[in-house]
Amino acid sequence: MNNKTGISWTEKTWNPTIGCDKVSQGCKNCYAERMAYDLKAKGSKIYADGFKVKLMPSRLSEPKAISKPSLIFVNSMSDLFHDDVPDDYIKKVFAVMNACPQHTFQVLTKRPERLLALSSELNFTDNIWVGVSVENSAVLDRMDLLKQVPAKIKWLSLEPLLGPLPNLDLDGIHWVVVGGESGEKFRTMDIDWARDLRDQCVAKGIPFYFKQYSGRHPKHLGDKLDGRQWHEYPKITA
């Protein structure tokens, strides 16, 4: 469990699996892949196989050891619904989340087809927020699949935002996170794309979170959009 995550919209990260494969343009400059290979170069045994998908069963119980209610991002270094993660293992991860009502778990996937296919076998307790990544209009179908999942909170990670997303059908969506790409090979996000998404959320009364601009080191640019920090969240109820 990482208690010092650099992801501003969460408090901790929990990786019961690691590794992934690229499925769309949003994956092109994957930060997790870069991190995995950096750790491999430093001699990490966990990442000895680079970014290959691996189960980490020794980490399953980690959230149970934390009593303080926390926002926990599930699999910052992987995708829980990757084809190489067995159904039974996904169910074990959900069982841990079900058993930790003090925490709020933020699950994010680029594979909503599998999420939906398994949804009838999973227990979506109210502390599990389920989201999909949508980087451009080519993958808008991910939203349609997410809306069919019986989670109380359904959210969108529009990061890295690679194109405009006008007139989104935000019915059934409860949180929207927007951010530009970081790193040496970052692709530029037009700030008007972010402004439009903010305005769409405001019009619908949906909590909006602006994470960062695009840039090699976006933290240097701050996180204010038009002079205001937009760090809104869905209401968390005990």
Rosetta blueprint (number, residue, H / E / L):
1 M L
2 N E
3 N L
4 K L
5 T L
6 G L
7 I L
8 S L
9 W L
10 T L
11 E L
12 K E
13 T E
14 W E
15 N L
16 P L
17 T E
18 I E
19 G E
20 C L
21 D L
22 K L
23 V L
24 S L
25 Q H
26 G H
27 C H
28 K L
29 N L
30 C L
31 Y H
32 A H
33 E H
34 R H
35 M H
36 A H
37 Y H
38 D H
39 L H
40 K H
41 A H
42 K L
43 G L
44 S L
45 K L
46 I L
47 Y L
48 A L
49 D L
50 G L
51 F L
52 K L
53 V L
54 K E
55 L E
56 M L
57 P H
58 S H
59 R H
60 L L
61 S L
62 E H
63 P H
64 K H
65 A H
66 I L
67 S L
68 K L
69 P L
70 S L
71 L E
72 I E
73 F E
74 V E
75 N L
76 S L
77 M L
78 S E
79 D L
80 L L
81 F L
82 H L
83 D L
84 D L
85 V L
86 P L
87 D H
88 D H
89 Y H
90 I H
91 K H
92 K H
93 V H
94 F H
95 A H
96 V H
97 M H
98 N H
99 A L
100 C L
101 P L
102 Q L
103 H L
104 T E
105 F E
106 Q E
107 V E
108 L E
109 T E
110 K L
111 R L
112 P H
113 E H
114 R H
115 L H
116 L H
117 A H
118 L H
119 S H
120 S H
121 E H
122 L L
123 N L
124 F L
125 T L
126 D L
127 N L
128 I E
129 W E
130 V E
131 G E
132 V E
133 S E
134 V L
135 E L
136 N L
137 S H
138 A H
139 V H
140 L L
141 D H
142 R H
143 M H
144 D H
145 L H
146 L H
147 K L
148 Q L
149 V L
150 P L
151 A L
152 K L
153 I E
154 K E
155 W E
156 L E
157 S E
158 L E
159 E L
160 P L
161 L L
162 L L
163 G L
164 P L
165 L L
166 P L
167 N L
168 L L
169 D L
170 L L
171 D L
172 G L
173 I L
174 H L
175 W E
176 V E
177 V E
178 V E
179 G E
180 G L
181 E L
182 S E
183 G L
184 E L
185 K L
186 F L
187 R L
188 T L
189 M L
190 D L
191 I H
192 D H
193 W H
194 A H
195 R H
196 D H
197 L H
198 R H
199 D H
200 Q H
201 C H
202 V H
203 A H
204 K H
205 G L
206 I L
207 P L
208 F E
209 Y E
210 F E
211 K E
212 Q E
213 Y L
214 S L
215 G E
216 R L
217 H L
218 P H
219 K H
220 H H
221 L H
222 G L
223 D L
224 K E
225 L E
226 D L
227 G L
228 R E
229 Q E
230 W L
231 H E
232 E L
233 Y L
234 P L
235 K L
236 I L
237 T L
238 A L
